[in-house]
Amino acid sequence: MYKSIIIGTGPSGLTAAIYLARANMKPLVIEGPEPGGQLTTTTEVENFPGFPDGIMGPDLMANMRKQAERFGAEFRTGWVNSVDLSQRPFKLQVEGHGELVGETLIISTGASAKYIGIPGEKDNVGRGVSTCATCDGFFFRGKKIIVVGGGDSAMEEANFLTRFASEVKLVHRRGELRASKIMQDRARENDKISWGLNKTPVEVVASGMGVTGLKVRNNETGEDEVLDTDGIFVAIGHTPNTGFLSGQIDTDEHGYIKVKQGSTETNVPGVFACGDVQDNKYRQAITAAGSGCMAALDAEKFLDGHVTQDWSVSLK
């Protein structure tokens, strides 16, 4: 039995672990096969406070984990196959570890960026392919960029990237955009944005130094061409990692966990959510970390008012 179990080891989960461990609550942190979340696929992080010269994404996550371990957080690796939130303590079935039980649960499983699924794409993440304009736009100052997508997110990212890039081409497989009219108008009024509609991405073209182009197929003529570019930003949405919850917790129409305003509390007492799994707006490492702190404090306060176990005995 654990006082608190944290699912996920991105900035939010690890921050929650640091706070709970410092409060002598000995949290259990469950990490999946890709520890550290999306930051482990990021090369240099320059917008996380405290690192004036930047820090590599994997190094930042490794440091956060070490900090949590230093204060007594326990880590286990494995898929969470299912959870039972019908009553406290909560029960989790974790691959390789059987059933684990906790008085509170913090869900910080994040959201996975959707990729196009074409050759060369995943191979060049961090080498010219990105899914986060606010994270990586700065590295493309004076460069030519392609944004793939046709929704509001693509319009927003294209506009944002014009702050840095010399040119932004927006590529979409259809002749019409899915974005709202106001977002389309904003993008069309931007002189730095050009358009590549009715073009389906086929392959990311790269050299040993990184991305050099995007091969696209003209849907009207069927002909392929390579669009020269220094970077490709994929903006076709994110999928929150909430499938394992099996509808036991309130989510919005996109699957993001709903939390109470100004809190990380969910509709299930004793269950909290932090990071990108409940945030489809900001999706930044620093905001995720901040919500992880909130979740830890919320869980600690909850336990103070719901004592059902003699925690002076061993928790394992």
N, C-alpha and C positions, 0 to 999 in steps of 0.2 A: 504494500500500500504506500502510495506517495501522496504528499500534500498537493503537489501540482505536477501535471505532465504537460510538456510543451511539444507540440508536433510541428516540426520545421526548424531549419537552422539558417534562415536568411537573417538580415539585420534585425528584424522584429523579434524573431524567436530567440536569437542569441542575446539581445538586450534584455528581454524578459528573463532569461536564464541568469544573467548577471545580477539583476535586481533581486530575484527570488533567492539566489544562492547567498548573496550578501546579507539577506534577512534570515539566514540559517534555516531555510525551508527545504534544502536539498532537492531541488527539482530534477525530474527526469526529462531529458531532451531526446526526442526521437528524430533521427535524421534519415532521409531517404538516400537513394544511391547517388544523388548529386548534392552532397553537403555544401552549404553556403548559399544556395539559391542562385539567382540570375547574376549576381555580382561575380561569381566564379568564372563567367564567360566574358567578363569585362576586363580589358587590359588595364588602363590607367584611370583611376577615380580622382578627379580634381576638385569635386564640389562637396566632399565630406569634411566638415569642420575639423580642424586640428592637424591637417596635413598640408602645409603651405606648398610643398613641392609635389603633392599628389601621392597616391599609393596604389599599388596594383590591387585589383579587386580580390583575387584569391588571398593576398597577404592581409588585407583588411579583415576578411572573414576568418582567417586563421588566428589573427590576433584577438578577435572578439571571442572566439571559442576558447582560446587559452585563458582569457580573462574569466570566463564563466567557470572553467574547470578549476582555476585557482581558488575560487570561493566555494567549491564543493558541488557544482552541477555534475550530474551523471549523464553520460551519452550512450545511446544504443542506436545501432544502424539496422534499418529494416522498413519494409513497406507496412503502413497501417492498413490492413485489409478491411477492417470494419470497426465500428464503435457502437456502444450501447449507451445512449444518453437518456434512457427512460427513467433512470433513478441514480442517485448518488449512493456510494461512489461509482464513478463512471468506469466502464470496462472497455478495454481496447484489445483487439486481436492483432498482434504484430508479427509479421513473418520472421521466423527464427527465434522468437522470444515468447510465443504463446500469449497468454492473457496477462495484461498489465492493468492495474487498478489505481485510480487517482481520485482524490477528493475534489480537485478542480482540474479543468482542462483549458489550455490555451492553444488555440488553433492559429498557426502562422505559416500555413502551407503555400502562400503566395499565389500568383497567377502566371501561367505560362504564355509567353508571346506566341502568337500564331505565325508560322512560317509558310512560305509559298510552297515549299516541297520540291525544289528544282535542283539539279546538279550544281555543285559549287557553292550553294548557299550556306549550309551548316559549316562547311569546311573553312569558310572565310568570316565567320562571326568573330569580331574583334580585329579583323584585318581588312575592314572596309564595309562589312555587312553589320548593321545595327538594327535594333528594334526600339531604340530610345533616343529621340532627338535631343532632349534636354540633358541627357547623360553624355552624349558623344558629339554633339554638333560643333563644339568648340574646336575639335581636332580637324575640322574640315574648313577652316578659315581660308577663303580665297580659292576653294576647290569647286569642282562640278559634282553635283549630287543628284541622285534619282530617288524619289519617294514612290513606293509602290502602294497603291490603295485608292479607294474612291469614296471613303466615308469621312465623317467629321474629323476623326483622328488624323487621317492623311492630310486633310486641308490644314489642320492646326500645325502639324509637324512641318509641312512644306513652308508655311508662313514663318514659323520659328527659325527654320534653317536658313532662310534668306538673310538673317542677321550675320551669318558667317560665310555662306557659300557665294561664289561668283555667279552661279546659276543653279536653279533647282528645276528639274524636269519631273512632272508628276505622271506616272505611268499607271494606267488602269485598263483592265481587259475589256471593259464595256465602253460604248460610246456615250453613255450617260453616267453621271456620278450619283452615288447614294447619299452624299452629304446634304445637309440642310442648305436651303437657298442662301442664307446669310453667310454660311461658311464658304460656299462656292463663290459667292460674289467677292468676298474678302480675298480669296486666293486669285481670282481672275483679275482683280485690280492691282495685284502685285506684279510689277514689271519684271521682277527676277524669276518669276515662275513661268515655265513653258509647259506644253501639254503633249502627252503621248497617249491618246485615247485609242480604244480598239486595238490595243497591243497586249498580248499575253506574254509574260515573262517565261522564258524557256530555260535559260542557263545563266549563272553568274560566271563571268569571264575574269580570270585573275592570272597574274604572273607570280613569281616568287616573292615580290614585294607587296602583293595585295591585289585588291580589286582594280580592274582596268575597264570593265564594261559590263553591260547587261544585254544578253541576246534576247530579243523579243520577236514574236510572230505577229505579223499584221493580219488581223482577223478578217479583213476584207479581201486581201490579195493572197493570203496564205504564205507570203514570203517572209523569210527571217532576215533580221538585220541586227547589228551590234551597236548599241548606244554607248558611246564613250562616257565614262564616269569615274570619279575617284572614290565614290561611296554610294552604297545602296541602303536606304532606310525602309524597312518593311513595316508598314503601318496598316495591318489588316485585322488588328484587334488582339485581345488577350482572353484566355480561358482560365477562370479561377479554379484552383485545385480543391474542389469540394465534393467530388464524386463519391468519395469513401463515406461521406456523412449520410448518404441514402435518404435524404429528405427529412432528417431528424431535427433540422435547425432551419430557421427562417432565412431565406435568401431572396435577392431581387430576381427580376426576370432573366438576368444574365448569369446567375449563379453566385454572385458575390454575397457574402454573409452580411446580414443586416445587424447593426449594432445600435444601441441607444445613443441619442445625441449627447456628445460630450463624454462618452464612455466607451469602453470596449465590451460591455455586457451584451450578450445575445439574449434571445428569448428563453433560453434554457438557463435557469439559475446555476451558477458555478461554472459555466462555459463562457469563455472570452475569445475574442478574435482580434488579431492585429496584423498590420502589414498589408500587402497587396491583396490578400484574400478578402479584405473588406474595403479596399480602397481602389476604385476604378478611375480616380481623378488625378491624384498626384504621382503615385508610383515612383517615389524617390527613396533612396537608401536612408536619408536622414528622417523623412517622415515615417518610414517604416520603423526605424529605431525608436522614434518618439512614441509611436503607438505601442511598441513592445514594452517600454517603460510603463505606460498607462495600464496595460494588461496585467503586468506584474503587481502593480499597486492595487488594482481592482481585485485581483485574486487574493492578495494578502488581506485586504479589508473584508472580503467575503468570508474568508476562513475565520477571521476574528469573531464573526457573528454566527458562525455555523460550525461549532466544535462538535464533532461526532466520533472522535477517536482520541485515545491517549497517545499524543505524539511524543511522549517521553520515551516510548519504546522504539525499537528499531523500525525503520520504515520499509525495510526490504523483506 
